[in-house]
Amino acid sequence: MKGIRERAWREFRQVLVSAGIGLAGFLLLFATVASLMFSLVWIGLPVFVEVVGLTRRLAGVQRRRATPAVPAPYAPLPDGLLRKVRTILTEPATWRDLAWLVVQLPVALIGMMVFGLWPAAVQGVLMPLVRWVLPPSVDDLSYQGIQVDDQRTAWLVIPLGILIGLAAYGVPRWYLAGEAWLARWLLAPTAATRLAARVERLAETRAAVVDASAAELRRIERDLHDGAQARLVALTMNLGMAEDLFETDPDTARAMLADARAGAREAMGELRDLVRGIHPPMLADRGLPGAMQALAMASSIPIDLDVRLERRLPAPVESAAYFVLSEVVANAIKHSRAERIALSITDSGSTVVLRVRDDGRGGADPSRGTGLRGIERRLAAFDGTVRVSSPVGGPTLIEMELPCAS
């Protein structure tokens, strides 16, 4: 009973909101037409831009109310009044918003009728009490067109009140579903808009991938030059000097050979670390589960690992998943002050979901850190997404999705 009452109250509030949106939309429609008329003079242009902005915010409220939520179709407005007006007038979303304002008014009126079902139902059920309280001289009492002159007629309208109450309980759900369908039909991006946004996103992703690849090549070159290459040069010089001293000073030559051997081992270690940073051998040999087990064992903070992966992922996806998980875990160890980390990998067939949760202090913000932005750029190359939930005080949950068809 409690669930039924809560659902009815929730839908009742939603119908009220819909009616309010419709009335506000009517005012905005009038303001839009008026500002367009006054746009023939210069003073009307700023008013028109502001009214369109209010309309878009109201349409955004309706998009968020739809289930599922509808994405916004607007392109960013350029600088300059005339350029803004030109962009607004040539954008199909502007005219679709106006069409929605026109349609939303009758929808709001229907919502007011739906809203009135509950009072009508209550009136029908309480009609015998109303007829009993009123004096007999009141002979103009009626209910839904039925004249209620006596107590017997008042009892007969109770079934009608119950039927209206059932309609008041069921109709709002259909009303809200129809309103959401209308929002998706008029307020969602068109196929051309989605394609243009997709092309723009791909162009940005390609540029980010090119920049990241160039930065990675520079890092590898720098590590080789400053690390292994320097050690190999020193090793060559030690071997040359040892060769010159081998007959005249064998003890010094042996010491220099020992130094050369140690330098060779260090150079090999640095080369292994460099190769591991490019593509870890553990990832190539044992796949993502084995590589994550090795990462968990090497972590300074205990990691609870949950891997539900029944197949070997394609190498690019596998490598991207490994590096973003490694980056998130490294950030948690470095910044979160966490005592425990939970890491999960779930394969849904078309998408691989990666989750990292820590019990640290929270406060992770992608807009203030290059680490999370780097993760976003790496996943964007695969149309992947990143969601961060990190309230101050923790916990922090980072959820990443990588499209990967079976």
Disulfide bonds with the S-S distance in Angstrom:
none
